[in-house]
Amino acid sequence: MVKASPFFRTIESNLHEHGLEWVTPPAAVAHPLDDGRAAVAWNELARTCEALGTDARAYLRYFQPWVENIDDLVDLALNPLLRLPKRPLFSARFGATAALPAATTARRVWKSDEAQAMFAGHAAHAILPLTQPFTSSFGLLLGSLVHTVGWGFPVGGAQSISDAMASYFRSLGGEIRTGHPVRSLADLPPARTTIFALTPRQVDEVVGERFPAKYRSALQRFRYGPAAWKVDYSLDGPIPWTHPDIAMAGTVHLGGTLDEITEAEALVASGGHAERPFVLVAQHGRFDPTRAPEGVHTAWAYCHAPNGSTVDQTAAIERQFERFAPGFRDIVRARHVTSPADLEAQNMNLVGGDVGGGSYAGMQLFARPRAQTNPYDTPDDTMFIGSASTTPGAGVHGMSGFGAANRALNTVLR
């Protein structure tokens, strides 16, 4: 998302000057299947099509229009919807395509297990049942980014993004203060503008009765989504995937077929735990030697679980590893498990382990944190919300904060 984000593009060179470097593996994501098969989304559209065989033409026909118009697609996906579109016909086509459930799109467009499963893996980032409307929008956007900017990652880990931004901010004269809990407005210094990088629950707790009762009620009704159950691994060697091309991807989706992923995500949404969960794996250590000492590898993985779950998913995650990389457990040197409760303890915004800033079910996909003309506004024109609980939601794109900052600036200068 960073590479595609209109915000990050404005400061890309500045962040590079402050130490941010990128790695882009040859393939964005791989999706293993049983019997040693795998679908691989290579950075090159043509190479991906070629590998899909009988589905090559269908894959090209589906993704090529979006790849060729990626800037317009990103503009639609990462900005508020309540505005006049730059290209009305393009916007209408996007709306009609994105509105379909991902499971429906996968079955209509492709015939092979490989192509269907790969699209399902992209769409499962929505953390929603793939039978719900608009889940195709996630598969469409993430799949298009594969063949344009790639699924890169920063050298040294995601902290490198924050470090570079903080360094650049300080070079502009900014001050960052940590270790100062904010429980109410009394904990804040006087300011012309305040932007909250918080979910609605925390905003309501901090501001309290300064907001009207009707608005507070809307914040309190905001719904949180499923949780992540995460495991970080130290490994004796690279993961022994059954298909050699999987080693060329920075991200791996473990979930099996479209039907399996659809069933697993539906079960989580209904409050259950899948025996074979959809697992997202990052094997960045293959491409970034700064992640571990020589001879040691790292990887991390997480699956979706019901919000607030206390059912340990480590064994289920590792069964999926063993299914597609037999012998995985034998190379595990150490593991660090982070439960939903641990996630919330580390960051109170991750309510119940929800890493998405709130559910994307129903109108919350579009109206975040509630239905209003500008998603960043509050009833107080000195206060704004710029978290993933606003449009466009989760992802390392900075567009929620960018939108809130521009809104605040325009208000201050008005």
N, C-alpha and C positions, 0 to 999 in steps of 0.2 A: 504493500500500500504506500509506503514512503516514496518509492520511485514514481508512482503515478499521481501522488497527491498534489493538487494545485498549491497548497500551502508550502509543502516541503520543497517544491520546485523553486519557490521564491528565495529560499535560503540555502539551497543545496551547496553552492560554492562556499558559503560562509561556514557551514558545518564541516565541510572538507578541510578548511583551514584550521578548524578546531579539533581535528583528529579523527573524523568519521570516515571510515573506509568500508567498501562493500565487497562481498563475494557473491557471485551469481553462478550456481552450479549449472552444468550442461542441461539438466532436466529439472523442472520445477517440482514435480511431484510424481511418485510412482504408486501404483495400486496393485499389489499382488493378489492373485487368485489361487485356488487350489490347483494341484497337478502341475505346479511350476510355471503357470502362466502369469502374465503381468501386463497391465496397461501403463504406459509411460507418457507423460505430457512433457515432451521435449520443448526447449525454448523455441525451436524452429517449427512453425506450423506445418510445413511440408513434411518434415521428418515424422511428426506425430501422426499425420494422415497416413503416411506410408506404412507405419507400424500397425495401424488399425485394420489393414487389409480391406475386407468387404465393406467396412464402415468408413473408409477413407473419404469417399465423396460426400457422404452425409455429414461427416465431421467438418469438412471444409465449408460446405454450404451453410452450416449452422454458425460457425465461428468467424468466418472471413469478414462478413459485413461489420461485425463489432470490432475486430482487430484493426480493420482499415479506418475505423472512426473512433479510435480509443479515447481521444480527448473529449469527444462529445459524450461518449458513454460514461466516462469518469465524471464529467460535469453533471450528468443526470443523477448518477448514483451517490455522489458525495456532497451534493448541495440540497438545500430545502426544496421541496417539490412545489410549494405554493408560490409560483412565479411564472412569468411568461417564458416558455421554452425558446431557446435560440433556434432550434430546428423542429418545428411542430410535427412534421411527418415522421422524422426520426424518433422523436419522443413517443409518438403514438405506437410505432412499431416496437419500441422498447417496452412500453407498457403492456402491449398484447402478448409479447414473448415472455416477459418476466412474470406475468400474472399466473402462469400455469404452475401447478405443483411440479416439483422436480421429478417425482416418480413418473408422472404423466409424460413430461418432456423426454425423459430418458427412453421410455418405451416407444414413444411415437417416432423419435428421430433415429435411434440406433437399434441394431439387431443383436450385436455381439455382447457377451457378458463384459468384455473389456471396456468398451466405450460407455455402456450403461453404468458400470460400476465407477468409472472415473468421474463422470458427471455427478453421480450420487455423492461421491466423496467431496467434491467441491461444494455441493449444495448443503452437505451436512454441517458446514461451518455456521449455518444459520441457527444451529442448536434447536431445531424444530422438526416435527414429523415431516417427512418428505412428501406426504400427501396433502399438506396445507398449501393454499394459494400463495403465490409470490416466492416460494422457495427456489424457483428456477432463477430468480434474479441473482442469487448468490452464486449458483453454478455458472451463469452467464458471465458475470463480472470477473470472478476469480479465474475462470477458464480463459477469458480474453487477456487478462494480465499475464498469463503464462507466456503468450506469444508476442508480447509487446515489451514490457519492462522486466519480465521474469519474476520469480519468487526469490529475490536475493535476501541476504541477511548481513548485518554488520560484523566486521571483524571484532572478535572479543565478546560478542553477545549483545543482547538488546540494551543493556546498560550503557553501551557506547553511544547510543542515540541520545539518551538523557544527559550523559556527560558532555557531549559536544554542544547540545542545546544550552545547557547550564553555562558552559564556558563562553559561548557566544553572547548569551544574555548578560553575563557579568561584564563582558567587554564593552557593552553598550551602556554600562552604568547601573544595571539592574542589581537588586539584592535578593538573595534567596535565604529565607529563614526557616530552619527546621527545628524539631524538638520543642515546638510551641503549640500544644493542642488547642484547637478552636472548638469550644463547646457552645459558644453563643457569640452574638455580635460584640459583646463586651470584651471578648478576647482579641478583637481586631483593632489595629491602629486606625486613626481617622483616614479616610480615603475618599476621593471623588467617585471612584468606581470599584466594585468588588465583583470578581468572577469566580464562581464556585465550580471547582472540578470535583463535584460530589454527585451522588445519586439523589433522587428526590427525597428519600427518607432522611438523609443527613442535612440537606438544605432546609427541610422543615424543622429539624431539631435545632439548627443553628439560629435561624431567623425567627422562628416562633410567631408570636402574635403581631409582629410588624407586617406580616402578610395577611390579607383578608381571609376569612374563614373558608370561603368558597375555593380559593386557590390552594389553601393548605389541604383541603379535602381532596383536591385533584392530585396533589403530590402524594398524599397518603394512599391513594388508590393505585398508584403505579405498581405494576406487577414485575416481579423478578423471575428470571428464567432458571433453567437447570444449572447444575454445578459442574465444575471440572474436578476430576480426581487425577492428580499428577504424580509422576515418578521420574526422578532424575537418576541417571545411571553413570557409573564409572565402569568401563569395560576393558577387558584384556586385549581386545582386537575389534576390527570392524564387524558389524552385524552380518551373520552368514545367511544372507537372503537366498532363496531357492532360485531366483532369476537374476542373472548377473547385471542387467541394466538397472536394477533397483539401486545399486550402489552409486549411480550417477545422479541421483535426485537428492536434494536437500531435505525434502519433506516426503514422508511416506504415509499413506492412508491404509490402515488395517481394518477391513470390515467385510471382506468377501464380496458377494454379489449385490446388485441393486436391491433384491428382495431382503437380503440379510440386513443391510444398512437401514432400509425402510422399517423393518420390524424392530431393530434395536432402538432407533431414535423415537419411534412411537411408544415403545415400552418406557423409556426414560421420561417422556412427556407425561405419561399417565402415572408416574410415581414408582415405576419398577426399575429393576436392574437387569441388564441384558447379560446372558451367559457368554455371548460373543459380542461385546460392545464395539462400537466404532471407535478406533484409536488413532489419534494423530501423533505421528512420530517426527521429531526433528533430529536428523543425524548430521548436524552442522560440523561436528568435529572431523568428518571425512575431508572437509574442504578448508577448514580453518585450524591450522596447527597451534594457534594461541590458546585453544580451549583446554589443552591438557599436556602434561609432560610427554616427551617422546616415548612411544611404545604403549601409551594409554589412550583409549578413546572415550568419548562421552556421547550421550544421547539423552533426550528426554521424551516423555510420552504422556498423554493424558486421554482419558475417555470422559464421556458425559455421564452424569449421574443426577438423580433428583436433587433439587435444592435442599441443602442442609444434610445430605446423606451422611450416615455414619457407617455404612456398609463398605468394608475395605475392598477396593476394586483392583488391588495389585495383582492378585492371582489371575483374575480375568484378563487383565492387560497382558500378562506374561504368557497366558495360553494363546493369545492372538499372535504374539511374537513367535512362539514355538511352532505355531501352525504354518507360518510363512518363512521362518528362519530357524529351522531345527538346530538345536544346540545353543540357542541364545542364552539360556540360563547358565550354561557352563562357562560363559565368558564374563558374567556379571561379577565385578570385583566388589561393588558396593551400590546400594540404592538409597535414595532419600525420598520418602513418601510425603506428599503434601495433600491433606484431606481438605474438603470444603471448609471445615471449621478453621483449619490452619490458614487457608487463604484469607478468610475474613479477619483472623487475628492479625495477619500481616498488613492488611489494608481493609479498613472498615467499609470501603465502597464495594467490596466483593461480597455482597450480602448473600449468605448461605452458600458461598463458593461460586456465585454467578460472576464469570469473568467478562460478560458481555454488556454490563451496564444496564441490565434489565431485559425482560423478555421481548422477542420480536414477533410474538403471536398477535394476530388481529391488527387493530389499528396502531399498536405500538411500533410496528415496522415503519409507519409514516409519521405518526403524531407522537413525538418524543419531546418532553415528558407528558404533554397533553396536546389536544387539538387547539392550535392558535396560529395566527398569521406568521409570527416569527418564533421559532422554537427556542431561542436563547433568552427571550424577554421574561421578566417577572413583573408583578404589579408595581414594584419599586424601580424607577428608572435609573437608579444608581447600582442595581444588582442584576447580574446575569448568570446563566448556567452554561458552562462550556465543557460538560463531561460527555461520556459515551451514552448517557441517558437522554441526550438530545440528538437531533439529526446530524450526521448520518448513522450514528451508533458506533459500535466497537471497531477497532482496527487502528494500526499505527499510521494514521493519516493526518492527525492534527486538525481536521476540518471543523470539529465541534468547537474547540478552543479558538480557532481562527474566525469562525463565524461570530462567536460571542465577543471576541476582542474587537472586531470591526464594528459590531453593533454598539458596543460600549464607546468606542472612539467617536462614532458618528453622533451618539447621544451627548457626549461631553462637549463636542464642538458645535452642537446645534444651537 
